Structures are given as structure tokens and as C-alpha cells.
Amino acid sequence: DNLPVPDHYQFGPGDEIIINIWGDMQLQSAYIINRDGNVFIDKLGQLSIVGKTIPQAENSLKKRFESVFSTMGGQNPSTFFDLSIGKLKSININIIGEAFAPGIHSLHPFSTISTALIQSGGIKSTGSLRSIKLIRNGSTSSDLDFYDYLISAEMIDDIHLQDGDVVFVPLRHSSIEIIGEIYRTAIFELKDSENFGDLLHYCGGLKINAQNL
């Protein structure tokens, strides 16, 4: 909740906007965007800002206020305008498959695939960490492999979620246990295209006292 709102964030129903005007006149008002995507502002009427980014909405509202307050426009304005965001709407995400708490979850609008899975209780031991799918508008838009991050600390395409997205956790591809003179004894999940060399990489490699046969 304390994260700054990125400029590319798009307003939607349930978001709260805060309008500040100062200079020759003082005004501070908060408005909630209704389910139709509109806000009603005194002297301006009903305005639609749904789908607009913060800079786009600020520019649009400022122009409308300039038509009412002449001191806000021109080369040397004496009244100034600022738009900020108050409370943010929630988004509904459907998590299905091998998650501990499948179903529809109401999440923060900045949620990603990983934070959504954490908030829903995580992934079962039967679930895959190698191929978590994001389904958006009926088609798969992302296929996330957590091993890239958990083992190699590589950046992953942890996409920001949108209202109505589906996160699908499939069954594990495989369960391969490796023990002995290695650095990380565990059960790993390998893809069909991976081999024993990949398994050694995941377990941290052989210890110096391991015997080569």
C-alpha cells in the first residue's frame, strides 16, 4: 500500500482520486470512480477517466477546470491543480490448480503472479514450480518458471495482474530425488528437455570428496 503509484497505472471503478487546487482559491476534494467509470465533480458535471493513466487524467481534468477557473490557465497562472490517488481498487484473480487455496481472490492492484500465489497460501507439493501459467482473455499470456529465480537468482517475467486474470498451477512435471555428496540434497522437478547435467546444476554440484565413476 505504501508503494508509489506508477505513471502507467490505469484508473478503474473503485479507485479514489484526490483533487487539490491552491493559489487564488483553495480546494481539496476526493471522489470515488463509480462502476461505470465516471466521477461527478461540482461545476464540471460527470466525467469519465476510467482507462486513463495518471498523467492523462490529470491533463484532462486540468483542462476542464481551466474552463471554469480562468486563473488556472494562461502564461502566468495564479491557481494551480494537482491530481493524486487515494485508496486503490481491488482486482479479482482466479487461482486454479495445485494451489493451497484455489478460487477467486480479491488482491491489491499491484499484485504479480508470485505475490498472488503467496497471498493464496502458496503451491502444494504436487504443484509445478516450472510452468505456472497466466491466462488472460482466454489465452495463455505467460509461462513462469520459478527455478530461474529460486536457483539462479535471475529476473523472471513476474507480470502484474489485471482484473479477471486466471493463474493456473499445473501438476509437477517430475519428482527426482538426489542424495549423496552434493551440496543441496532435495527433490527437484525437471522438464522433459532437461537432463542429469541440469539436475547437478540445481543441486549445487558435486562436493570435492564425491567419487567419479
N, C-alpha and C positions, 0 to 999 in steps of 0.2 A: 504493500500500500504506500510505502514511502518512496518508491522509485519515481523518478521524473517521467512524465508522460512524453513519449517520443513524438516528434512532429508528424510522423506518418500515421499516427493513431486516428481512426475514423470514428466520428460520433455516431451513436446509435440510441435507440429507445432505452430510457433508464439512466442515461448519463446526466450529470448535473453540470451546468455551465454557470460561471460567475462573471458578471459584467461589472467592471469598475470604470467610473468616469470621474475625472478630477480636473481642477483648474478653475474656470469661471463658475462651474457648477459641480456639485458633488453627488455621486450616485453609486450605490453598490446593491446589486440585486442578483439573486440566484434563481435559476429556472431548471426544471426537470424536463427533458425531452420526452414527449408522450409516445405512446405505442405507434402513432402514425408518423413519427419522426419530426414533429413540429414543436415549437415553443411559441407562447403568446407573450409579447412584450408591449407594455403600455406605449401608446403613441405610434408604434410601428405595426401592430397587428400580428397576425400569425405568420411565422417564418419557418422554413424548412432548412435544417442544417444536417440532417442525417446523411451519412456517407461522406461528409466533408472532413478534411483534416483540420487541425487547429489553425494553421495559417490561413487556409481557405475560408473557414468560418469567421475568423477574426476580420479578414478583409471584407467579407460580405456584410457582416453586421456593422462594421465601421462606416461603410458607405451608406447604409440605411440610416444610421444615427446622424451622419453629416447632413442628410436632407431635412432633419428636424432641428439640429443644433448647428447653426451656421458657424459658431466659433470653433467648431471641431475641424473644419476644412480650411482650405487656402494655404498660402505660403507660410503664414505665421499663426498657427492655431493657438488658441488660449484655453482650449478644452481638450482633454486627452482621453483616449479609450484603450482599455486592455481587456482581453478575454482570457480566463483561466478555467481549469476544470476542478470541480468539487468531487463528489462521490462518483465512482465509476459503476457502470452496469456490470452485471454478471453474464457469463456465457454458459450455455448448456452444452455439455460434451457427453457423448455416449461412449462408454468404455465397455468393450465386449471381449470375450475370450478368457484366457487364463490369468485374469486379474483377481485379487482377493475380494474386491467389491465392485463387480461389474454393474452396469446400469447407467442412468443419466445423472451426471454430477454438475452442480452449479459452481463454476470456478471463476477466479479473478480473470479479467480480460487480457492480462499479460501472460497467462499460463502457456507453457510449452508442452510438448509430448511428455517429457520427463517429469515436469512438475505435476502434470495431471495424474500420472501414474503414482507418484508419491502421495498425492492427496487422496487417492482412491485406495490406498493400502498397499500398493506395490504389486509385484508379479509373483505368482505361485511358482513353486519349484518345477512344476510341469510346463511352465510357460517359457517361451523363447526370449532370449536377450539379443538374438541375432537378426530378427526380421519383424520388428514392430511396425505395423502399417497405419498410416493416417489416410482415412478415406474421406474425401471432401467432394461434395456434389456428385456422389455416386461412383467416383473413380479414385484409384489409389494415387495419392499425390506425393507420398514419401514412404521410404522403406528404411527404418532406422536400425543400425547395428550398434548396440551399446558397447561391444567389445572394443571398438575403435577408441572409445573414451576411457573405459574402465581399465584396460590393459596398456594401451599405448598413449593415453592422455591426449589423443588427437581431437580436434574440434569436430563435432558432429552436427548434422543439419537438423538441430532440435527446433523445429518450426513452431512459430507462435500459432496458437489455435484460434479458430473462429467459431462463432455460434453455429451449432448443428454438426460440427465435425464428429467423426467416429474414429476412435483409437482401438485397433484390433491387436490383441496379443495372441499369436498362434501357439500351438503346441511346440515343444522343443524339437529341433531337428535331430538331435542325438544326445546321448549322455555317456561320455567317455571318461573313465576314472584313470588317473595316472598317479602312481606312487613310487617310492624309492628315492634314489639320490638325485632329487631335483629340488628346486628352490620353492616351489609352490605346489604342494600336494592338494589336489582338488578334483572335482568333476567338471569337465568342460563340455561345451557344446560346439561341435564342428559342423560347418556347412558341407554340402556334397562336394564342393570344389576344393576343399581343404584336405591336407594330408598330415602325416606324422611330424613333418617339419613345422607346420603351423602349431601343432599341439605342444611341441617343445618350446616354441616361442611364447605361447600363452602361459606355460608353467614356469617360465623364467630361465629355462635351460638346465643343463646338467651341472651338478656340483663337480668340483675338481677331483673328488675321490670316486666318481662314477666309473664303472668299468665299461670299456668299449668292446663289444663282442663282434 
